[in-house]
């Protein structure tokens, strides 16, 4: 039986406790085989300490700078013979798993575009607020675009119902960084978040009101573009509509399953890695009640 240490007291941590079975959640990190980091704030320093103590680590962080620091821990994790899963939540996390699944359905995939709506709780809401005031990163025609203002680039994105269409904007998200790591041949990678006019206008100010413990139904949309076996241009879109904290907890728990089974190599791994069992991870997410949906077109009348 794998023991899981859980760092964090927010809504994502609460959801993870509910879906952690068949693993045992313990109160102290030192008693755990695998530690899931789900607190607010940076994870990199805590991850480095846990790796040094010989523990596998799963991080739910969605902060760009924090993710960059954890990616730099690859050599340390390999030396210790442990796994550090970076970005094991919704976006990043489930976004990478869906991207890998869609790419495998294509003969060639050259574009990946991610959009997310909703937040998991107070710390996630603050992260969303921060993402709209920084600099968005994107991969475009074999080069990084890193000085694009977050909150620009309005695009109407259709999410699974009941969320529907939302205006989405470029954001300071680590998704393009992680997706480029797993899809180095893609020519264009982008990430957007939904936002209202008020969100954009107040992004550079402190949050005007305390965030809710958890918002309503959120959603994720992943679009993969490429070609099929005949060479025809194809676009595939999958997504979820779910409480973001529930989906994040399910993804983190699925990573625990895979690491506990010894199916993840030592070092840094991210969702969508070819070395990871993506089908098993998606099955673990679905088994915990998160329903994946595919866009199949608009019915004719």
N, C-alpha and C positions, 0 to 999 in steps of 0.2 A: 504494500500500500504506500503510495507516494504521499508525503506530507507537504503541504503548501503553506508557506508563510505569506501573509498579506500585509503590506504596508499601505496604510491609508484608511480614512474613515468616511469617505464620501459615498455618494450614491452608487458609483461604479463598484467600489469595494463591497457594498451591501449586495448588489446584484451578483457579484462573483461568488460570495459566500453561499448564495442560494443555488448556484448551478455548478459548484465545484465537484460534486459527486462524479466518480467514486473516490475522489481523493479526500484526505483529511486536512482541514484547515487548522493550523496550530497558532498559538498566540505569540510565539517568539521566533524570530528569524533564524536563530542559531539551532533550532530544532527542526528546521525545514530542509527538504531536499531541493525544492524549487521555491523561489520567492517572487511574488508578483508585486510590482511597484505601481500603486495607484493613488499616490497622494498628490496634492496640488504642489506646484513648484517643480524645480529641476530634479531629474532622476540620476544624472550621470555620476555624481560623486557617490551616492548611495550604491549605485550599481557597481562601481569600481571596488568598493569595500566588500560587497557581497561576493563578487567574483574572486577576490583575493582569498576569501575564506572557503572557496571551493563549492559555491552554490550556483545552481542555474538561476538565471534571472529573466523575468518577463516584464517589459516596461510598456505602460500604456500612454507614455508621453506623446503629445502632439506638438511640442514646441520645436521649432526649426533648429535653433542653436543647441538645445539640449540633445536632440537627435544626432546632430553632427558630432557632439562630444562623445556620445555612446558608440557611434560607428568607429571612432578612433580606439576603442577598447578591444578591437578584434584580436590583436596579438596577445594581449593579457588573458583573454578568455581562452584562446587556444592553448596557451602555456599551462593554464590551470585545468584544461580538459573539460570545461563547462560551456554551456550555451547561453548567449545573451540574445534574447528575442527583442528587437527594437520595433516600436510602433505596432503593438499588438492590441489595437482597439478597433475603431470603426474606420476613420480616415486620419492617419494611416492604420492599416490592419486589414479589415475586411475588404477595403478597396484593392489592396494588393492581391488578396486571394481570388477575388472575382476577376481582376485583370489577368491573372495567370490562366484561369479557367477559360476566359474568352479567347485569349491569345492561342491557347491550345486547340481551339475550335477552328482557327484560321490557318491557312497555308502560310501566311505571313502577316505580321502585325506591325504597323509603323506609326500608329497614333494611339495615345491613351489620354482620356480626359475624365477627371473625377469631379463630382460636385456633391456637397453634403448640406443638409438642412437640419437645424436643431442642435441642442446641446444636452449633455448628460446631467449637469448639475452646476452648482456655483463656480467651481474651479474651471469647468469646461466653458461656462459662459464667459468668464474672465479671459480665457484663452481665445475664444472667438472674438471678443472685443479687441484683444491685442492683434490678432491676425489681420484685422481690417485697417490697422494704422501703420503697419510695417512695410516691407518691400517684398513683393511676391517673386518667387523664383519659378522659372519654367524652362523647359528644354525645347529649343526651336531650331530645326535645321542644323543639327550637330554643334550647337553652342548654347551656353547658359544665358538666359535673360534674367538678371538679378537686380535690376534697378527699375523695375516696373512698380509703380505705387499700388499697394494693396487698396482694395475698394474701387478700382477702375475695371474697365473691360466688362461692362454689363452684358449678361447673356441670359436669356430666358431658358431655364432647364426644366424639363418635365420629369418629376419623380413619381414613383409608384403611389397609387391612391392609398389613403385619403389625402396625401400631401399635395399632389398635383403640381402645377406650374409655379415656379418661384424665380424671381430675379436673383441671379448669382453673380458674384464679383471675384476677381483675383484676390488671393489671400496669401499671407505669409505661412504657408503650409509646407510640411516636410514631405508630402506625398510625391511631388516631382523628383525630389532627391532620391527617395527610396525606390520609386518605380524605375528611374534611370539605372539604378544599381542592378535591378533584376531584368530590365529590358534595354540593354545598351544599344540595340540596333534600332530602337524607335526614334523617329525623327522629330516628333512633337509630343510633349507631355505637359499637361496643365492641371491645375487644381483650383476650384472655386468654392466659395461658401455662399449660402443665401444670406441676404441682408435687406433690411428695410431702409428707407431714406433716412430715418432717424439713426439707425445703426451707423450709417456712413458719416453722417454729419457730426456725431458725437464720438467717433472712434478715437480721436486724439485727445479726448477729455476723460477724466475719471468716470467710471460707471455712475450714472445719475441715480440709480436705485439699486438696492441689493438684488442679486439674481435669485430666481426661484430655486428651490431644492432640486426640482427636475421639471423641464418643460414638457410639452405634449409630445405627440408622435413626431419623430424625426425621420429622416430618410437619407439614403445614399444612392448615388447613381454613378455607374462606371460605364464609359463608352470606349469600345475598342474598334479601331478602323484598320482595315487591311485588305487582303484579297483571298479568295477561295482557291480551290484546286484548279479551276478553269481560268484563273487570272482576273475574274470579275471583282470589281470594287465592292466591299462588304462592310457594313457597320453593325456591330452587335452591342446591345445595351442590356445590362442587368442591374438590379438594385434591390433595396429593402426599404420597407416602411415599418418602423419599430421605435420603441423608446430607445434612445441612443445609449443610455446606461445599460439596458438589458442586452443590446447587441454587443457593446464593448465587453461586458462581463462574459458573454458567450464566447467571444473570440479569444479572450485571455484564457478561459478554461479549456478551450480546444487546444491551445498551445501547450498547456500543462499536460494534456493527454499525450501529445506527440513527444514531448520531452521525456515524460515518464516512461514511455515505451521505447526510448532510445532511438527515436527516428529523426533526431536533429543532430547535426554535426557540431563539434566544439567550435566556438568562435561566435561572431556576430551573425545572426540570421534575421531576415526581414520577410514579411508576408509576400509571397510571390516568387521566392527563391526556387530555382529549379530543383535544388536538392531537398526541398521540403515536400512532404506528401500533401499537396494542396487538396486533393479529393477528400482525404481523411480529415483535414482541418475544416473544410466546408461542411462535411457530414457532422462533425462535432458541433459546429455552430447551429446547424439545422436541428440536430437532436435536442438542443436546448431551447427550441421554440422560435428561432429566428427564421422566417420564411423568405427564401430567395425568389425574386420575381424577374422574369425576362420580358422585355418589350418585344411584342410580335407584330406590331403594326397597328394602324388605325383601320377598323372595319369599314368596308364600303357600304353605302346606303343604296 
